[in-house]
Amino acid sequence: MIPKCIELMEIASGFQQARILLSAVELGIFEKLGTASRTARQLSDECQTDPRATQYLLDALAAIGVLQKRTSVYSLPKRVARWLSPSSEDCILPMLQHWVFVWNRWHCLTSVIRHGHPVDWPPSLNQPSEPDRTAFIGAMHVLARLRADEIARACIAASHSSRLLDIGGASGTYTLAFLKCYRNLEASIFDLPQVIPLAEKRIGATRFAARVRYYSGDFFRDELPGGHDLALLSAIIHQNSREENVALFKKVHRALDKGGTLLIRDHVMNKKRTRPPLGAVFAVNMLLATKGGGTYTRQEIEEDLLHAGFGKIRMIRRGEYMDCLVEARKF
């Protein structure tokens, strides 16, 4: 459907509300509010911001429904506090903190389109700032917890597998989902040295701790640990070029036992590369952040898996939110 004039204007001006929300996140407004109420002056003092500018920001947040304003006092409505209060189990602040980082890349888009080179910043996990790295891992957990259980249930191969290798497993959200769903499984998480302690801490506090092993390494440089009959690449292939994916698939193939299964979760594009729409937008994000990453069609993924030695390749789930699943077997 061709957008109308007003819709085009709404698309073009959408950055304003996004920036208002992200600046509030960056300034720590929601941490200061929590489940309490504050005046603009109180928040200005606590966040060390300009009083007049702070009131304008708070009024805008109230106008778009993020905050509630009564006389001169601001608070988080209950329906919003669930998502923005740090004390809530459903808090999405780590995701929004990561999007602050992503914003700084996106303002360079025009230049990147002109020259074809990504923004010259380290990837999220290699940022010198510990808060940036922690926000990225927290963001991945926020996204994963929305669909991890569904993804685990969709992988029927896990019901007759015994050892899962979660490659780039971050804080272990998908590992936990698989262990909860399949009592027969044990798991290994393979990720960068700076990430593994986060996974150990999180999983160590659960009843699944004894069923998980940890391996630190870089899948671009290191071999993967063997002895597994199920491997998961969750939201990994979009950061790689096709050549990098073939090399990674070959490493997974070597790590899997004969008859083992590889499960890929990512955007899988149609032949026109326009659906799912979020996948097309995410490809631009990868253009900004990586040298060769993007989102791939089912045919491209299948070709690369075949090149790496896999067979019996099939798509077992379609989705709009990076929740498509492709399955392949090692023979």
C-alpha positions as CSV (number, residue, x, y, z in Angstrom):
1,M,0.0,0.0,0.0
2,I,1.4,3.4,-1.0
3,P,1.6,5.7,2.1
4,K,-0.4,8.9,2.2
5,C,1.3,12.3,2.6
6,I,0.5,12.5,6.3
7,E,1.9,9.0,6.8
8,L,5.1,9.9,5.1
9,M,5.4,13.0,7.4
10,E,4.8,10.7,10.4
11,I,7.5,8.4,9.3
12,A,9.9,11.3,8.8
13,S,9.1,12.9,12.2
14,G,9.1,9.7,14.2
15,F,12.6,10.3,15.3
16,Q,11.4,13.1,17.6
17,Q,9.5,10.9,20.0
18,A,12.1,8.2,19.8
19,R,14.9,10.7,20.8
20,I,12.8,12.1,23.7
21,L,12.4,8.6,25.1
22,L,16.0,7.6,24.5
23,S,17.3,10.9,26.1
24,A,15.2,10.1,29.2
25,V,16.8,6.7,29.3
26,E,20.2,8.1,28.9
27,L,19.7,10.7,31.7
28,G,18.4,8.0,34.1
29,I,14.9,9.5,34.4
30,F,13.2,6.2,34.8
31,E,15.6,4.8,37.4
32,K,15.0,8.0,39.5
33,L,11.3,7.7,39.2
34,G,10.9,4.0,39.7
35,T,7.6,3.6,41.5
36,A,7.8,7.0,43.1
37,S,6.7,10.5,42.0
38,R,9.0,13.5,41.4
39,T,8.7,17.1,40.5
40,A,10.7,18.5,37.5
41,R,12.9,20.3,40.0
42,Q,13.6,17.1,42.0
43,L,14.5,15.2,38.9
44,S,16.6,18.0,37.6
45,D,18.6,18.0,40.9
46,E,18.9,14.2,40.9
47,C,19.9,13.8,37.3
48,Q,22.0,17.0,37.3
49,T,20.2,18.6,34.3
50,D,18.9,22.0,33.5
51,P,15.6,22.6,35.3
52,R,13.7,24.3,32.3
53,A,14.9,21.7,29.8
54,T,14.0,18.9,32.2
55,Q,10.4,20.2,32.5
56,Y,10.1,20.3,28.7
57,L,11.3,16.8,28.4
58,L,9.0,15.5,31.1
59,D,6.0,17.3,29.7
60,A,6.7,15.7,26.3
61,L,6.9,12.3,27.9
62,A,3.6,12.9,29.6
63,A,2.1,14.1,26.3
64,I,3.0,10.9,24.5
65,G,1.8,8.7,27.4
66,V,5.1,7.5,28.9
67,L,4.7,9.6,32.1
68,Q,1.7,10.7,34.1
69,K,1.5,14.4,35.2
70,R,-0.7,15.6,38.1
71,T,-0.3,19.3,38.9
72,S,3.5,19.5,39.0
73,V,4.3,15.9,39.9
74,Y,5.4,13.2,37.4
75,S,5.2,9.5,37.8
76,L,5.2,6.3,35.7
77,P,1.7,4.9,35.0
78,K,1.3,1.3,36.2
79,R,0.9,0.1,32.6
80,V,4.3,1.7,31.7
81,A,6.1,1.0,35.0
82,R,6.0,-2.7,34.1
83,W,8.4,-2.0,31.2
84,L,10.4,1.0,32.5
85,S,10.8,0.5,36.3
86,P,14.2,-1.2,37.1
87,S,12.5,-3.2,39.8
88,S,10.2,-4.9,37.4
89,E,11.0,-8.4,36.0
90,D,9.7,-7.2,32.6
91,C,11.9,-4.1,32.5
92,I,13.1,-3.3,29.0
93,L,15.6,-0.5,30.0
94,P,18.6,-2.5,28.8
95,M,17.1,-2.7,25.3
96,L,16.5,1.0,25.3
97,Q,20.0,1.7,26.6
98,H,21.4,-0.4,23.7
99,W,19.2,1.6,21.3
100,V,20.9,4.8,22.6
101,F,24.1,3.3,21.3
102,V,22.5,2.2,18.0
103,W,21.2,5.8,17.5
104,N,24.7,7.1,17.4
105,R,25.4,4.8,14.4
106,W,22.2,5.6,12.6
107,H,22.9,9.3,12.3
108,C,25.8,8.3,9.9
109,L,23.5,6.4,7.5
110,T,23.7,8.9,4.6
111,S,27.5,8.8,4.7
112,V,27.5,5.0,4.9
113,I,25.2,4.7,1.9
114,R,27.4,7.0,-0.1
115,H,30.7,5.2,0.7
116,G,29.6,1.7,1.5
117,H,31.7,1.4,4.7
118,P,30.3,0.8,8.2
119,V,30.6,3.3,11.0
120,D,34.1,3.0,12.4
121,W,33.1,2.0,16.0
122,P,33.8,-1.3,17.8
123,P,30.9,-3.8,17.9
124,S,28.7,-3.6,21.0
125,L,30.4,-6.4,22.8
126,N,33.9,-4.9,22.2
127,Q,33.0,-1.4,23.5
128,P,35.6,-0.1,26.0
129,S,32.7,1.0,28.3
130,E,31.4,-1.8,30.6
131,P,27.9,-0.2,30.8
132,D,27.7,-0.4,26.9
133,R,28.6,-4.1,26.9
134,T,26.3,-4.9,29.8
135,A,23.4,-3.0,28.1
136,F,23.9,-5.1,24.9
137,I,23.8,-8.4,26.8
138,G,20.8,-7.1,28.7
139,A,19.1,-6.1,25.5
140,M,19.6,-9.5,24.0
141,H,18.0,-11.0,27.1
142,V,15.0,-8.6,26.8
143,L,14.5,-9.7,23.2
144,A,15.1,-13.4,23.8
145,R,12.8,-13.7,26.8
146,L,9.8,-12.7,24.6
147,R,10.1,-15.8,22.3
148,A,12.7,-18.2,23.8
149,D,10.1,-20.6,25.0
150,E,8.3,-20.7,21.7
151,I,11.5,-21.2,19.8
152,A,12.5,-24.1,22.1
153,R,9.2,-25.8,21.7
154,A,9.4,-25.5,17.9
155,C,12.7,-27.4,17.7
156,I,11.4,-31.0,17.8
157,A,14.9,-32.3,17.2
158,A,15.7,-31.3,20.8
159,S,13.4,-33.9,22.1
160,H,15.8,-36.6,20.9
161,S,19.0,-34.8,21.5
162,S,21.2,-35.0,24.6
163,R,23.7,-32.1,24.4
164,L,23.0,-28.6,23.1
165,L,25.8,-26.2,22.0
166,D,24.5,-22.6,22.2
167,I,27.0,-20.6,20.1
168,G,27.1,-16.9,21.1
169,G,24.7,-17.8,23.9
170,A,25.1,-14.5,25.7
171,S,23.5,-14.7,29.2
172,G,21.9,-18.0,28.5
173,T,18.2,-17.1,27.9
174,Y,17.8,-19.6,25.1
175,T,19.9,-22.2,26.9
176,L,17.5,-22.0,29.8
177,A,14.4,-22.2,27.6
178,F,15.7,-25.4,26.0
179,L,16.6,-26.9,29.4
180,K,13.2,-26.1,30.8
181,C,11.4,-27.6,27.8
182,Y,13.6,-30.7,27.4
183,R,14.6,-32.6,30.5
184,N,16.9,-34.9,28.5
185,L,19.2,-32.0,27.5
186,E,22.4,-30.8,28.9
187,A,24.0,-27.7,27.4
188,S,27.2,-25.8,26.6
189,I,27.5,-22.1,26.1
190,F,30.2,-20.8,23.9
191,D,30.8,-17.0,23.9
192,L,33.5,-14.3,24.3
193,P,35.6,-14.3,27.5
194,Q,33.9,-11.1,28.7
195,V,30.4,-12.6,28.3
196,I,30.8,-16.0,29.9
197,P,30.8,-14.6,33.5
198,L,27.4,-13.0,32.9
199,A,26.0,-16.3,31.8
200,E,27.6,-18.1,34.7
201,K,26.1,-15.6,37.2
202,R,22.6,-15.8,35.7
203,I,22.4,-19.5,35.2
204,G,24.2,-20.2,38.4
205,A,21.2,-18.8,40.3
206,T,18.8,-21.2,38.6
207,R,17.9,-24.9,39.1
208,F,19.6,-25.7,35.8
209,A,23.1,-24.7,36.8
210,A,24.4,-28.3,37.0
211,R,23.3,-29.0,33.4
212,V,25.4,-26.3,31.8
213,R,29.1,-26.0,30.8
214,Y,30.9,-22.9,29.6
215,Y,33.5,-22.4,26.9
216,S,35.1,-19.0,26.2
217,G,36.3,-18.2,22.7
218,D,35.7,-16.3,19.5
219,F,33.9,-18.3,16.8
220,F,35.7,-16.2,14.1
221,R,39.0,-17.5,15.3
222,D,38.5,-20.6,17.4
223,E,37.2,-24.1,16.9
224,L,33.9,-25.0,18.7
225,P,33.8,-27.7,21.4
226,G,32.7,-31.1,20.1
227,G,30.5,-33.8,21.6
228,H,27.2,-32.1,20.8
229,D,24.2,-33.4,18.8
230,L,22.3,-30.1,18.7
231,A,23.7,-26.6,17.9
232,L,22.0,-23.3,18.1
233,L,23.0,-20.1,16.1
234,S,20.5,-17.6,17.6
235,A,20.7,-14.1,16.0
236,I,24.2,-14.7,14.7
237,I,24.3,-15.1,11.0
238,H,23.1,-11.5,10.3
239,Q,26.3,-10.1,11.6
240,N,28.4,-12.1,9.1
241,S,29.0,-12.0,5.4
242,R,28.0,-15.2,3.5
243,E,31.6,-16.2,3.3
244,E,31.9,-15.8,7.1
245,N,28.7,-17.8,7.6
246,V,30.0,-20.7,5.5
247,A,33.2,-20.8,7.6
248,L,31.1,-20.8,10.8
249,F,28.8,-23.5,9.4
250,K,31.8,-25.6,8.7
251,K,33.0,-25.2,12.3
252,V,29.5,-26.2,13.6
253,H,29.6,-29.2,11.3
254,R,32.9,-30.3,12.7
255,A,31.6,-29.8,16.3
256,L,28.4,-31.8,15.8
257,D,28.1,-35.5,16.2
258,K,27.0,-37.5,13.1
259,G,23.3,-37.1,12.8
260,G,23.3,-33.9,14.8
261,T,21.1,-30.9,14.1
262,L,21.9,-27.2,13.5
263,L,19.1,-24.7,14.4
264,I,19.4,-21.2,13.0
265,R,17.2,-18.4,14.4
266,D,17.2,-15.1,12.5
267,H,15.4,-13.0,9.9
268,V,14.8,-15.1,6.8
269,M,13.9,-12.8,3.8
270,N,11.6,-13.5,0.9
271,K,13.0,-13.4,-2.6
272,K,12.3,-9.7,-3.0
273,R,14.0,-9.0,0.3
274,T,11.1,-6.8,1.4
275,R,9.5,-9.2,3.9
276,P,9.5,-9.4,6.8
277,P,9.7,-5.6,6.9
278,L,11.7,-5.6,10.1
279,G,14.2,-7.8,8.4
280,A,14.7,-5.3,5.6
281,V,15.2,-2.5,8.2
282,F,17.6,-4.7,10.2
283,A,19.7,-5.2,7.1
284,V,20.4,-1.4,7.1
285,N,21.4,-1.7,10.7
286,M,23.9,-4.3,9.8
287,L,25.1,-2.1,7.0
288,L,26.0,0.5,9.6
289,A,27.5,-1.9,12.1
290,T,29.3,-4.6,10.1
291,K,31.6,-5.0,7.1
292,G,29.6,-7.7,5.4
293,G,26.5,-8.5,7.5
294,G,22.9,-8.4,6.4
295,T,19.7,-10.4,6.3
296,Y,19.5,-13.4,4.0
297,T,16.9,-15.3,1.9
298,R,16.0,-18.9,2.6
299,Q,17.8,-19.8,-0.7
300,E,21.0,-18.1,0.4
301,I,21.0,-19.7,3.8
302,E,20.4,-23.2,2.2
303,E,23.2,-22.7,-0.3
304,D,25.6,-21.8,2.4
305,L,24.6,-24.7,4.6
306,L,25.0,-27.1,1.7
307,H,28.4,-25.7,1.0
308,A,29.4,-26.4,4.6
309,G,28.3,-30.1,4.3
310,F,24.8,-30.0,5.8
311,G,21.7,-31.6,4.4
312,K,18.0,-32.1,5.0
313,I,17.6,-28.3,5.3
314,R,14.1,-27.0,6.0
315,M,12.4,-24.0,7.4
316,I,10.4,-25.0,10.5
317,R,9.1,-21.6,11.5
318,R,8.2,-18.3,9.9
319,G,8.1,-15.0,11.8
320,E,8.2,-11.2,11.6
321,Y,10.5,-10.6,14.6
322,M,13.7,-12.4,13.9
323,D,12.0,-15.6,14.9
324,C,12.3,-17.6,11.7
325,L,13.9,-21.0,12.2
326,V,16.0,-23.0,9.7
327,E,17.0,-26.6,10.6
328,A,19.8,-28.6,9.0
329,R,21.3,-32.0,9.6
330,K,24.8,-33.5,9.6
331,F,25.0,-36.8,7.9
